[in-house]
Amino acid sequence: MKHLLITFFGILFLSVMPSKAEDGSRLWLRQADNAQAKVNIPRSSPTLNIAAEELQKAWKGLPIDLVLKKDKTLQADGFRISYGKEKVTLTSPTEVGLLYGAYHLLRGQDTQPEARPSAEEAEVHNPAYTLRILNHWDNLDRTVERGYAGRSLWNWEELPQTASPRYEAYARANASIGINGTVLNNVNASPKILTEEYLKKVKALADIFRPYGLRVYLSVNFASPMALDSLPTADPLNKEVIRWWKNKAKEIYRLIPDFGGFLVKANSEGQPGPCDFGRTHADGANMLADVLKPYKGIVMWRAFVYSPSDADRAKQAYLEFEPLDGQFRKNVIIQIKNGPIDFQPREPYSPLFGAMPQTTLMAEFQITQEYLGHSNHLAYLAPMWKEFFEYVSPASLKAIAGVTNIGTDTNWCGHPLAQANWYAFGRLAWNPSLTSEEIADEWLKQTVYKEPLEAILKGKATDVQGWKATHAQLIRLMTESREAVVNYMMPLGLHHIFAWGHHYGPEPWCTIPNARPDWLPSYYHQADKTGLGFDRSAQGSNATGQYPEELAKQWNDLNTCPEKFLLWFHHVPWTHRMKSGQTLWDELCHYYDKGVRQVRDFQQVWDRAEAYIDPQTFSDVQCRLKTQVRDAVWWKDACLLYFQEFSAMPIPYDVERPIHNLKDLQKVHLPINNYVCPSPELLNQNR
Ligand code: BDP
């Protein structure tokens, strides 16, 4: 009795406590948990118990039956929802399919409370890809390559004895958006990950993730047999080497029976690979694939290669991989970055997609904003990935990988709105036909507002019309944000003009003695007295020739090439007339200026939304937008003043005047960590 009373007062106390400012730790899973829904499950199991619990505590609709049943219309992870008069029936051939269905129902409740389907309706949901995978570029010392949200989530030192509660929260968040695989470590892989000591730690994580349908994969170093056991070679055709990998696979699967497989960066940026031993990428990938086959494991072999050679860097992955089409085992997937160079703010798609019809392919997106302002800038990336799908049919791919932006920061991703990119990646990997707006709409409703949507719409504390107008503006802000970054950093097809080392600020002038030419901005922008841009037409490097005929023809001609790719494919005279009628120079100035104006507009949109937004999220984003405007102006001034040295043309008067001098900008790098605002923690203390 005493115990019951304490519980009762405990609950009373909790419910009258003022709600805490949102610190972002709950991501898009902020549902109230006092619903007490009626849920039937076919049996008790770790996965089904989670599904039942999630629904019990948050579902406010009719009773739900979870049914395990084969169904011709459903893939393994798919599910069917039938709405009856008295109950809802959720069916799937698998337990994890039912879990996905549960999260789907809850998402619908949170984002479309007014649109409850009527009785007798049924919905079928299947994922577009069987593999929807996050890639962590996390090192074993807990630094994160290109990570901007704290340290690595994986506390290797404490594992396997101690497991942070965040591991389960991470698995849950992934399951809620359908992500079903995770590569735990950096593609620049330390061989140590395959030692017994580390595999036990990996097992501990895999055990936590399993009920959520999240499989573990590892990046492996191709020379691991040499590094760990002093074999004289890592030649993939060598018997000892093969035996080493076989034993390693056995050891892994004994610990982790559902281990997913390996991700390999080979012969790329100094990583070892089969070519070191006179073998091909196919030899290397197939050896590992054969080793994993008995366990149904897969090899994701990256096509991110560019050797120091005379060939245009944009052509190199194609030159190396296209001739190998048809030579890879069935359980090898070639993992290709969306663009031919490297995760730039805008690239045309990589011509390897579509060029290897006999090979299983997957796309690698970058969720972390290595080249899009790190976690200081707002850049909602769904529009970028949708642009890729305009050229590459989703059905031509087997799987999707995303390099994550997750770290130990309380809000997981650094910038509060950067969580939307993790979310959007998962949603698009499940259903690439969702629009950027739909995903932004869903994500915003579940995260940034003071109140849950249902409460907002009841209008007790909120001006509903005002909220609706604000919400529409925030969707616009999100969906325009990546284009704004393109505009103030690298419009019209410019690329890779970043500062040496950190990929944050501009340094189109950068020269480093003895550096590889293709690591320097001038290699990419090719600015001179006559014009700007890289000639990749048939008269130049002929990278256009790697694309299907129709596109090659269109992109090859300066006059038919889409202007967003113009300077990617052409060296264009400064006085060239653009479609707008302006010269290239004037157009360039206007694009840089537009980018700055867009971010200033985002500031206003955000400030106007203050009444509706959770206060901590509000001030954090407000500060980051100030930093972003500062940086956008820096980019505009640096690029225009530098390129003006070549064009020798005046900056049009309707463009905001530079506030910096080129000489000053050339002396210093744009400061990355000199964030113009105090930290969110400090803001919170001062409130
Ligand atoms: C580049 C990154 C580098 C990665 C490499 C890769 O700058 O840190 O190791 O890609 O994808 O974008 O392997």
Boltz pocket constraint, residues with backbone or C-beta under 6 A from the ligand:
constraints:
  - pocket:
      binder: B
      contacts: [[A, 145], [A, 146], [A, 187], [A, 188], [A, 265], [A, 269], [A, 304], [A, 342], [A, 343], [A, 370]]
      max_distance: 6.0
